[in-house]
Amino acid sequence: MKRSIWTAPLALVFATQAIAQDAVVVTQWDQFAQSGISAAGPAMDELIASCQPALNGASVLRTVAPSIGIRDSYRLAVSAGKTPDLAYTWPAASVLAGYARVGALAPLDEYYAKYGWDQVNPFYKGRNSYDGKAYGLPMEQDLMGVYYNKELFKENGLSVPKTYAEFQALAETLKGKDIIPIAFGNRDRWPATNTFSLILGLTAGRALEEKVLFGDEPWTNPTFVQAAQTFQDWAKADYFPRGFNGVGYDEANALFLSGKAAMTVTGTWVLQDMIRGADFDMGVFMLPPISADVPPGTMWGEGSQWQLSATSTPAVRNAAAAYLNCLVSPESRQIWVQKGHSVPIGTTPEELAAWGADPVVQEFFTAGLATPDANFYDLHTTLPESVTQVLYPELQRLAGGDASPEDFLASLQAAWAAADANGERWRP
């Protein structure tokens, strides 16, 4: 019999009825709440029920945690040796590899082979692997784009920019009309990482990023300096609200949804709240390339990944894997799209149209998935955790004008060298 326990704090889990001592119980942590980031709770509710037969008599004991908070909670659980059997948490790449390196995760290769999880292409399987073994099953496809208020654009005679120069002209025009160009808040520190990742990829391109992330090219190279300068220029030019380093992510989204800002540059992970919260005609476009020699593309990655605890019994792992296979099935993918406004990896634009996905979802993914060979990396899911903890405050200083682009990148290079020496660097 299924057990779906909904709680706010991760530490509070209460069973509504007794579970037999000999029953197989899969403890699950995920971030699918009813509102906010990753608000695909309605889809998860339905899928736990529809995937119950796949568990072969086992039960799911579920806990919901905030999308951001689950990252820290899982890290603490690893440190304490108290990880749940099944977790949907982020980030993959270097952080997941760190968990695998210390023996906290169970390898999933036998389940990839058994269930044929070939919707996970080599790019994503590599990001969920360590030392030649897969340790995560990514599900949601994440993309970065520019949400915009179509009605506000129309009222002011504005159009979607096709070049970066047109984007700059658009921002200047909006400023002249006393409209905030971009709703941006960085009190939580991670939003700047996404914004900078997008600017970096459109300035440097994927090939140069890979020379830095997986090769020996330094962070201080001239093109990365140009990207850092571009991000600082946005702040200096008042593309962002006043006091943006003290504005929260949700508050920034509220500026956009209230019509006080024309655009917000963020990801598909907040599609649910954007669709539910907008009382105007909303659209999405991809930010044009910043460097002339960089092709169109966007930042992409997995929203999070399912991972199994190495301490779970074989019976629990087998039940959890069968359940996961149901969660990523074509039938379940359709529910994710329709009820969760979430697009699983491997879903095509044609499927989105056939399944009646929201028009904004279709617009976002049709554009974002059209450039797979040029799409680039999200820094805070790719860098070692120790480097990310330097990146966050240094980006605040860069955006606030308290650090030059050269100083910002020198700090990252120093953190990068230390992480490399400690064996923390991840390569696909």
Secondary structure, DSSP 8 states (H G I E B T S, - for coil): --B----SSTT----SS---TTS-EEEEEE---SSSTT--HHHHHHHHHHTGGGGTT-EEEEEE--TTHHHHHHHHHHHHT---SEEEES--HHHHHHHHHTT-B---HHHHHHHT-TTS-HHHHHHTEETTEE--EE-BEEEEEEEEEHHHHHHTT----SSHHHHHHHHHHHHHTT-EEE----TTSHHHHHHHHHHHHHHHHHHHHHHHHSSS--TTSHHHHHHHHHHHHHHHTT-S-TTGGGS-HHHHHHHHHTTSEEEEEEEGGGHHHHHHH--S-EEEE----SSTTS-S--BEEES-EEEEBTTS-HHHHHHHHHHHHHHTSHHHHHHHHHHH---BTT--HHHHHHTT--HHHHHHHHHHTT-TTT-B--HHHHS-HHHHHHHHHHHHHHHTTSS-HHHHHHHHHHHHHHHHHTT-----
